[in-house]
Structure formats: structure tokens, C-alpha cells
């Protein structure tokens, strides 16, 4: 997966992900409707059912070559400002954020791991 930003111009942050996660992300990006829900669709359904939304996702850092991510959940049932912070793999965080239409943020500290996009163009 290649993450980019207007701020980074022609650079991207490469994150290696599994095939099932890539297919899940691709399905939501291409608006593919499947007969049965994928795991990410199931999680979205559960969150909707209990009145919780994904407020945002952050790709936080890298530890021993592995990217870290946080899903920020917000309680929509009450007027209280209640949030939960859930550790996650970036691929799962992104797959869920895309389904909710939630923003995805990348820590500025990860810019040093970006590479020119043209390395991936063929």
C-alpha cells in the first residue's frame, strides 16, 4: 500500500500489507458489493449497532520496522465526549476508516520513510 499526501508532493509511504487486507481496501475503494460481509464490514456493522463511529485513524510510527496505527472511536449514543483509542495494524485501520468515511492521518515523523513515487511506476 502506498500512502501519499499533497504535502509530500511526489513522495509516498510504502506499507507492506497482506493480500486479504489489500482486497478489502480495494473492494471499498471500487465500491464492490459482496454477497457476504468481509471482516472489516462485520466490524463496521457492530460499531454502527452499538452507536460507535470511527472518528479518525492515525498512522503513528514505526517500531522495529513495523508501522503502528490507532483507531479513535467515538461514542455516538450519548452527548458525552467519550473516546476509545485502539491499537491496530495500519491496513486494518485504513480499511475501516474508508468504510466510515473517516479521515486518515500520518505522523509527520514518518516522512523520513517516504520514497519517490516514480520508484513504483512502471
N, C-alpha and C positions, 0 to 999 in steps of 0.2 A: 504494500500500500504506500502511496506517495502523498504526503500531506504538503500542501502549499498555502501561500498567503500572498496577498497583494504587497504586503510589507517586504516579503522576501524576494519579490520580483521573479527571477528565473531560477530560484533555488527551491528544493523540496526536501522534506524529511522522510527518508525511506524507513518503513517499519515492516518487518517481515511478519506475515500472519499465515494462519492455516487456511487450507482450501475451504472448509465449511464456513469459516468466518468471512472469507472473501466472497463466497457465493451468497451469503446472507446480505452483505453490504451491497453487492451488485444487484440483487433482487430488489432491494428497496430503492436504489438509485434508478433502476429501469422500470419501476412500478409493476413488477411481475407479481401476479397474484397466484399463490399456490393452493392446491386443494386442501392441504393441512398446514397448520402453523409451524414455522420453524421455532427453535428455542427462543430466539430473540422476540418473535411475535408473541409467544406464550408469556414471556416476562412483561412485555408491554400490556398485554391483556390483564395480567394480575395487577400491575400497578394502577391501571385505569379502574379496575374493580374496587380496589381499596382506597381510591382517591388520592393517589400519589403521582406526581409528574416528575419528569427529569428536567430540572431547572437548567443544568448545563453539565458539560463534560470538560474535564481538563486533562491534557496530556502533560504530566507533571515533571517528569525527569527520567533519568536512566540510572539503573543500579546494576553493576556487573554485566553491562551490555544488554539489559532488559528494560524496555520502556515501562514506566508506571503511569497509571491513569486513575482518575477519581470521577465517579458519577455523583452528582449532587442532586439528591431527591428532595422534593418539597411537598409537604402535606397540603393538599388542596381542600380537605374536608372542613377544616376549621379556619378561622381567621388568624390563628396563632402563627407566628413566624417560625415554624418548625422545619428543620432540615436534617438530613442524614447524609453522611459522606461515606461512600462505598468504594473500596479499593477494587480495581478492575484491570483487565488487560485492555490496552487501547483499542484493539479490534472489537471487543465486545462493547466497550463504551461508545464507540463510533456507530456501530450497528444499531444500538438502542437510541442514541441521540438523533440519528437520521429518521427513525420511525416516529419520534416525538416532535421532530422539527426543532430540536433544542440546539443552542449554539455549542460549538466545539472550540475550545481554546487550547493553545500550545504555549507552554512556558518559554519565555524569551531565552532562558538558559540553554534550551535545546538548539538554538540557532547554529551553534558551533558544529552540530552534527548534520547540517544541511549540505546538500551537494547540488551541482548544476543539473537542471532538468534534462539538458541535452545528453547526459550520460545514459538516459533511459529511452531516448527516442531512437527509433531505428527506421 
